[in-house]
Amino acid sequence: MSVLADRVFRMSPHFHRALWSVLELICTIGGQAAITPLLLRRLDPQEFSLWVIAQTALVASAAMSWGMGQALFPVLARAEAAGERSATRKALLLFVRQTILTITCLIPVALAAIASGWRPHSLDNELPLDLFTVAIAMFIWSGVTEIDNGLSLALKARGRFDLPALLEGSTRAAFFGLTYAVVPAGGAAALPIALAISMTLAKGVFKWIALNPSGHSKPIDSAHTTAIADRVRGELRTSGHWIWLSLVGALMFNAIDRWLVGAYLGAQLLVVYATCLQIAQAPHSIVAAIGQPLIGWAAAFREKGQDLTLWAPLGIATLLAGIPSAILLIFLEPLMAAWISSDFATNNLSTARYLTLAFLVLSMNVPAYYCLLGLGRTRTATLPILFASAVYTAGCVALPPTLIMFIGMKFVYPVITLGLILSLMNVVKDTKR
């Protein structure tokens, strides 16, 4: 009993961090859900389409730093565990510079495309100057968002899960209030976009101040400081590139099926498929948020040479990761009926159930993936994802396009990525030797 109590006591900070992570996710989803109907009432359809298009750039925001933003968490968590906080400043500056450089290169490309006459069909009536403005704004918004997300992960590497959640809630509320107050009926999309950029930038400034990247945990000589910083920056680049590849693989899993369903099966089946996916993947988003503290936890064990103690917590975490999807399966039909309609729930329940089962398996891969990142095995964590995305994409493209096929292929990706657990087993065996 005393051993169990000691383990629970040591794990309690990670439970608190997981709760803060979930709160941050709730603030994000709640903020998005609240602002959409407000802007639908305040903007005309053409301006609202500009808002939607600008928002789509945020999906690819992690690409602006070539994966370095996502890599900050495991890399700085390991530096923190080793007492090497002096490397934080140069790592953050490298991340910020890379993000700004990418934006600087992309904006002229987008402006040249618009100048040549290219534009989405929904924006045929927009003047070139308006499109130039939106193009610049969407890349700035995407870059600022990536910097803000990276600084959040840097804070989480220090165990500060509370501050990102509190800032997310307060800025979402402020954004809604300001939008309600200053965006008039029939207003332009540029105004809420500018407000969103300002709120995101404000979050980033607060996080930068909280990080105090010039500080370090203990005094060390300048030569040693430089060596540590160079090592951490090299690790950040390498990890970032592998994480970027895993993001590309995840993007294929989350996007290509929708494109093909819409192209081959038509708008009506796409609406059904995308709606069922939206509710089926919600538990996975929750698990991904809850599991973030595992990166710092695994990084600490790596530095202490205690990798062999991963097994019991990892097994428990893997089983717990499937619980949200299992709960959703029980209440799926009434939830769909309340959310959409009773007829929709009755007619499409089997589709939603199969997709929920697929995401249940995918959720069980989350603990192993985060542990591999924390242990510094970014490439090991990425290779199963790349292989799974390649098989998944090839199947979606090559097989006869039916709804049953797309649902079946949705199982292929998570089943293959169960290899993450096997990869972690091999890492622990190597450590044991």
Number of C-alpha atoms within 10 A of each C-alpha: 6 7 8 9 10 10 12 13 11 11 13 11 14 21 15 15 22 23 19 21 25 22 22 22 20 17 21 16 12 14 18 13 11 13 18 15 10 14 24 14 13 20 21 15 14 15 20 20 16 23 22 12 17 21 16 12 18 19 10 15 22 24 24 27 28 23 27 33 30 25 30 31 28 33 30 30 29 29 23 23 20 14 14 20 23 23 25 26 18 17 25 24 13 16 27 22 13 18 25 18 13 16 21 15 10 16 18 13 11 17 17 13 13 17 14 9 9 12 14 8 7 12 14 12 8 13 9 15 11 12 18 17 12 19 22 18 19 24 24 19 25 26 29 27 24 28 30 24 22 26 28 27 24 29 23 25 26 18 18 17 26 18 19 25 21 15 21 22 20 14 20 23 17 15 21 20 12 14 20 15 9 12 19 14 12 14 16 18 23 18 15 22 20 15 18 21 21 16 20 24 17 16 24 23 14 15 21 19 9 13 19 11 18 11 13 17 10 9 9 11 7 9 9 11 17 14 12 18 21 15 13 22 24 13 21 25 21 17 26 25 20 23 25 23 20 23 21 17 23 16 14 17 22 15 10 15 24 18 12 17 22 17 12 14 14 11 12 10 15 20 14 15 22 16 15 23 21 13 18 25 20 15 23 23 16 20 26 21 21 24 27 26 27 26 26 28 24 26 30 21 18 20 16 11 12 14 19 14 12 16 13 9 13 17 15 11 19 19 13 14 26 22 16 17 25 15 11 19 19 11 10 19 21 14 16 21 15 10 12 12 13 14 11 15 21 13 10 16 17 13 18 25 20 20 22 28 20 23 25 26 21 24 28 26 25 26 28 27 26 26 29 25 26 28 25 21 19 25 17 19 25 24 19 21 26 21 16 23 25 16 15 24 18 12 17 23 13 8 11 12 17 14 17 12 13 22 19 16 21 23 20 17 27 24 14 18 27 21 20 25 22 12 20 22 15 13 17 18 12 9 13 11 5
